Amino acid sequence: MLSVLQKKDILEKFLLLHQCFGLEQMLLIVFMHFPADWPRLVTGRY
């Protein structure tokens, strides 16, 4: 499980990626890096 600071850091990185690459590429990166964990990251639910 990720700490709040880790989540904040990840979110900031994804926002930067989103600005650079757009939503589709960002989602691909999320799916590749968090194949099992992405629904919890996206929804914030556990």
N, CA, C and O atoms as a printed pandas DataFrame, in Angstrom:
     atom_number atom_name residue_name chain_id  residue_number  x_coord  y_coord  z_coord
0              1         N          MET        A               1    0.840   -1.190    0.000
1              2        CA          MET        A               1    0.000    0.000    0.000
2              3         C          MET        A               1    0.884    1.253    0.000
3              4         O          MET        A               1    1.904    1.305    0.688
4              5         N          LEU        A               2    0.489    2.233   -0.761
5              6        CA          LEU        A               2    1.293    3.444   -0.904
6              7         C          LEU        A               2    0.960    4.446    0.189
7              8         O          LEU        A               2   -0.187    4.565    0.619
8              9         N          SER        A               3    1.981    5.161    0.626
9             10        CA          SER        A               3    1.745    6.239    1.584
10            11         C          SER        A               3    1.128    7.436    0.870
11            12         O          SER        A               3    1.113    7.503   -0.359
12            13         N          VAL        A               4    0.625    8.372    1.653
13            14        CA          VAL        A               4    0.009    9.573    1.076
14            15         C          VAL        A               4    1.032   10.355    0.264
15            16         O          VAL        A               4    0.722   10.848   -0.821
16            17         N          LEU        A               5    2.253   10.470    0.786
17            18        CA          LEU        A               5    3.285   11.214    0.064
18            19         C          LEU        A               5    3.634   10.538   -1.249
19            20         O          LEU        A               5    3.832   11.210   -2.261
20            21         N          GLN        A               6    3.712    9.210   -1.242
21            22        CA          GLN        A               6    4.001    8.490   -2.479
22            23         C          GLN        A               6    2.886    8.701   -3.496
23            24         O          GLN        A               6    3.144    8.904   -4.682
24            25         N          LYS        A               7    1.641    8.651   -3.019
25            26        CA          LYS        A               7    0.517    8.877   -3.926
26            27         C          LYS        A               7    0.569   10.279   -4.511
27            28         O          LYS        A               7    0.338   10.463   -5.706
28            29         N          LYS        A               8    0.871   11.265   -3.679
29            30        CA          LYS        A               8    0.944   12.649   -4.139
30            31         C          LYS        A               8    2.039   12.787   -5.195
31            32         O          LYS        A               8    1.845   13.446   -6.216
32            33         N          ASP        A               9    3.192   12.159   -4.940
33            34        CA          ASP        A               9    4.305   12.200   -5.881
34            35         C          ASP        A               9    3.914   11.553   -7.207
35            36         O          ASP        A               9    4.206   12.091   -8.275
36            37         N          ILE        A              10    3.257   10.404   -7.135
37            38        CA          ILE        A              10    2.818    9.713   -8.345
38            39         C          ILE        A              10    1.810   10.563   -9.111
39            40         O          ILE        A              10    1.892   10.681  -10.333
40            41         N          LEU        A              11    0.857   11.156   -8.387
41            42        CA          LEU        A              11   -0.141   11.995   -9.043
42            43         C          LEU        A              11    0.501   13.181   -9.742
43            44         O          LEU        A              11    0.118   13.528  -10.859
44            45         N          GLU        A              12    1.488   13.812   -9.083
45            46        CA          GLU        A              12    2.159   14.955   -9.700
46            47         C          GLU        A              12    2.887   14.528  -10.967
47            48         O          GLU        A              12    2.860   15.240  -11.971
48            49         N          LYS        A              13    3.538   13.367  -10.926
49            50        CA          LYS        A              13    4.219   12.862  -12.120
50            51         C          LYS        A              13    3.232   12.590  -13.240
51            52         O          LYS        A              13    3.495   12.922  -14.396
52            53         N          PHE        A              14    2.078   11.978  -12.901
53            54        CA          PHE        A              14    1.079   11.691  -13.913
54            55         C          PHE        A              14    0.498   12.973  -14.500
55            56         O          PHE        A              14    0.204   13.027  -15.694
56            57         N          LEU        A              15    0.329   14.001  -13.677
57            58        CA          LEU        A              15   -0.166   15.275  -14.198
58            59         C          LEU        A              15    0.830   15.872  -15.185
59            60         O          LEU        A              15    0.439   16.409  -16.221
60            61         N          LEU        A              16    2.122   15.776  -14.860
61            62        CA          LEU        A              16    3.146   16.253  -15.791
62            63         C          LEU        A              16    3.106   15.451  -17.082
63            64         O          LEU        A              16    3.173   16.023  -18.170
64            65         N          LEU        A              17    2.996   14.127  -16.970
65            66        CA          LEU        A              17    2.909   13.274  -18.151
66            67         C          LEU        A              17    1.679   13.621  -18.969
67            68         O          LEU        A              17    1.728   13.643  -20.199
68            69         N          HIS        A              18    0.573   13.893  -18.283
69            70        CA          HIS        A              18   -0.667   14.228  -18.963
70            71         C          HIS        A              18   -0.497   15.495  -19.792
71            72         O          HIS        A              18   -0.965   15.574  -20.928
72            73         N          GLN        A              19    0.180   16.488  -19.211
73            74        CA          GLN        A              19    0.413   17.732  -19.938
74            75         C          GLN        A              19    1.315   17.492  -21.148
75            76         O          GLN        A              19    1.143   18.120  -22.193
76            77         N          CYS        A              20    2.285   16.573  -20.999
77            78        CA          CYS        A              20    3.241   16.328  -22.083
78            79         C          CYS        A              20    2.656   15.437  -23.172
79            80         O          CYS        A              20    2.841   15.703  -24.359
80            81         N          PHE        A              21    1.947   14.376  -22.770
81            82        CA          PHE        A              21    1.595   13.317  -23.715
82            83         C          PHE        A              21    0.107   13.205  -23.996
83            84         O          PHE        A              21   -0.289   12.626  -25.008
84            85         N          GLY        A              22   -0.722   13.750  -23.116
85            86        CA          GLY        A              22   -2.150   13.583  -23.289
86            87         C          GLY        A              22   -2.683   12.382  -22.534
87            88         O          GLY        A              22   -1.923   11.564  -22.016
88            89         N          LEU        A              23   -4.001   12.291  -22.479
89            90        CA          LEU        A              23   -4.663   11.318  -21.615
90            91         C          LEU        A              23   -4.417    9.878  -22.040
91            92         O          LEU        A              23   -4.192    9.022  -21.184
92            93         N          GLU        A              24   -4.455    9.585  -23.340
93            94        CA          GLU        A              24   -4.331    8.199  -23.790
94            95         C          GLU        A              24   -2.991    7.606  -23.399
95            96         O          GLU        A              24   -2.927    6.491  -22.880
96            97         N          GLN        A              25   -1.906    8.358  -23.649
97            98        CA          GLN        A              25   -0.585    7.854  -23.305
98            99         C          GLN        A              25   -0.431    7.713  -21.801
99           100         O          GLN        A              25    0.186    6.760  -21.326
100          101         N          MET        A              26   -0.989    8.656  -21.046
101          102        CA          MET        A              26   -0.893    8.585  -19.597
102          103         C          MET        A              26   -1.586    7.320  -19.086
103          104         O          MET        A              26   -1.060    6.631  -18.212
104          105         N          LEU        A              27   -2.763    7.017  -19.630
105          106        CA          LEU        A              27   -3.469    5.813  -19.203
106          107         C          LEU        A              27   -2.687    4.560  -19.557
107          108         O          LEU        A              27   -2.656    3.606  -18.780
108          109         N          LEU        A              28   -2.052    4.555  -20.732
109          110        CA          LEU        A              28   -1.214    3.414  -21.098
110          111         C          LEU        A              28   -0.088    3.219  -20.100
111          112         O          LEU        A              28    0.202    2.094  -19.693
112          113         N          ILE        A              29    0.552    4.325  -19.701
113          114        CA          ILE        A              29    1.640    4.250  -18.723
114          115         C          ILE        A              29    1.116    3.696  -17.404
115          116         O          ILE        A              29    1.766    2.860  -16.776
116          117         N          VAL        A              30   -0.060    4.161  -16.984
117          118        CA          VAL        A              30   -0.654    3.667  -15.738
118          119         C          VAL        A              30   -0.901    2.164  -15.832
119          120         O          VAL        A              30   -0.565    1.414  -14.916
120          121         N          PHE        A              31   -1.492    1.729  -16.951
121          122        CA          PHE        A              31   -1.797    0.306  -17.107
122          123         C          PHE        A              31   -0.529   -0.535  -17.112
123          124         O          PHE        A              31   -0.515   -1.633  -16.555
124          125         N          MET        A              32    0.534   -0.037  -17.733
125          126        CA          MET        A              32    1.777   -0.798  -17.808
126          127         C          MET        A              32    2.465   -0.887  -16.451
127          128         O          MET        A              32    3.031   -1.925  -16.108
128          129         N          HIS        A              33    2.419    0.199  -15.677
129          130        CA          HIS        A              33    3.145    0.215  -14.411
130          131         C          HIS        A              33    2.361   -0.406  -13.264
131          132         O          HIS        A              33    2.943   -0.951  -12.326
132          133         N          PHE        A              34    1.031   -0.320  -13.343
133          134        CA          PHE        A              34    0.202   -0.813  -12.244
134          135         C          PHE        A              34   -0.877   -1.751  -12.776
135          136         O          PHE        A              34   -2.064   -1.447  -12.656
136          137         N          PRO        A              35   -0.490   -2.880  -13.359
137          138        CA          PRO        A              35   -1.493   -3.748  -13.992
138          139         C          PRO        A              35   -2.541   -4.259  -13.011
139          140         O          PRO        A              35   -3.707   -4.412  -13.373
140          141         N          ALA        A              36   -2.131   -4.526  -11.763
141          142        CA          ALA        A              36   -3.085   -5.056  -10.799
142          143         C          ALA        A              36   -3.664   -3.963   -9.905
143          144         O          ALA        A              36   -4.750   -4.117   -9.345
144          145         N          ASP        A              37   -2.933   -2.865   -9.779
145          146        CA          ASP        A              37   -3.263   -1.872   -8.761
146          147         C          ASP        A              37   -3.988   -0.653   -9.321
147          148         O          ASP        A              37   -4.424    0.205   -8.553
148          149         N          TRP        A              38   -4.126   -0.559  -10.638
149          150        CA          TRP        A              38   -4.645    0.687  -11.207
150          151         C          TRP        A              38   -6.053    1.051  -10.749
151          152         O          TRP        A              38   -6.322    2.240  -10.578
152          153         N          PRO        A              39   -6.977    0.097  -10.538
153          154        CA          PRO        A              39   -8.323    0.556  -10.119
154          155         C          PRO        A              39   -8.299    1.266   -8.779
155          156         O          PRO        A              39   -9.018    2.244   -8.573
156          157         N          ARG        A              40   -7.461    0.769   -7.856
157          158        CA          ARG        A              40   -7.370    1.415   -6.551
158          159         C          ARG        A              40   -6.702    2.773   -6.669
159          160         O          ARG        A              40   -7.093    3.720   -5.987
160          161         N          LEU        A              41   -5.688    2.877   -7.537
161          162        CA          LEU        A              41   -5.031    4.171   -7.723
162          163         C          LEU        A              41   -5.993    5.183   -8.326
163          164         O          LEU        A              41   -6.022    6.345   -7.920
164          165         N          VAL        A              42   -6.782    4.731   -9.302
165          166        CA          VAL        A              42   -7.686    5.648   -9.998
166          167         C          VAL        A              42   -8.831    6.079   -9.089
167          168         O          VAL        A              42   -9.187    7.256   -9.047
168          169         N          THR        A              43   -9.408    5.121   -8.360
169          170        CA          THR        A              43  -10.585    5.456   -7.557
170          171         C          THR        A              43  -10.221    5.925   -6.161
171          172         O          THR        A              43  -11.004    6.613   -5.507
172          173         N          GLY        A              44   -9.018    5.550   -5.700
173          174        CA          GLY        A              44   -8.619    5.888   -4.350
174          175         C          GLY        A              44   -9.249    4.989   -3.296
175          176         O          GLY        A              44   -9.136    5.250   -2.098
176          177         N          ARG        A              45   -9.920    3.918   -3.752
177          178        CA          ARG        A              45  -10.574    2.990   -2.828
178          179         C          ARG        A              45   -9.712    1.751   -2.632
179          180         O          ARG        A              45   -8.924    1.368   -3.497
180          181         N          TYR        A              46   -9.891    1.130   -1.448
181          182        CA          TYR        A              46   -9.118   -0.086   -1.167
182          183         C          TYR        A              46  -10.023   -1.269   -0.880
183          184         O          TYR        A              46   -9.537   -2.370   -0.623
